[in-house]
Amino acid sequence: MKNADKPLVWLHGDIKTPPFTINARIETGYLLRLLQKGEKLSLPHLRPMPAIGKGCCELRINDENKTWRIILQIRQDIILILDAFGKKTNDTPLKIIDNCKRRINKYESDGK
């Protein structure tokens, strides 16, 4: 029996054109779809982010003039989208990390 695809639960962030180009938006959708089907991605597309929490990753999307990051948490039954932002440096801003942790805690405290 085939497992059902994991639903995406958007806690924060948008992936729309603009600011994403149409090609970046299509690539994002494709990569998210692979994750929903249970595919294992790695660099250069997906980088673990254990500083945020168990199962947290950074999805990397290279656009024409910008690099996008989508922070997500892959759980057994769902994928939580925690944030989406344009990244300008190698380090993820501490504010983004803290916001993602807060969103996970709020999601869990709401009984999900």
Secondary structure, DSSP 8 states (H G I E B T S, - for coil): -------EEESS----TTTS-HHHHHHHHHHHHHHHTT----TTTEEE-TTT-TTEEEEEEE-SS-EEEEEEEE-SS-EEEEEEEEE-SSS--HHHHHHHHHHHHHHHHTT-
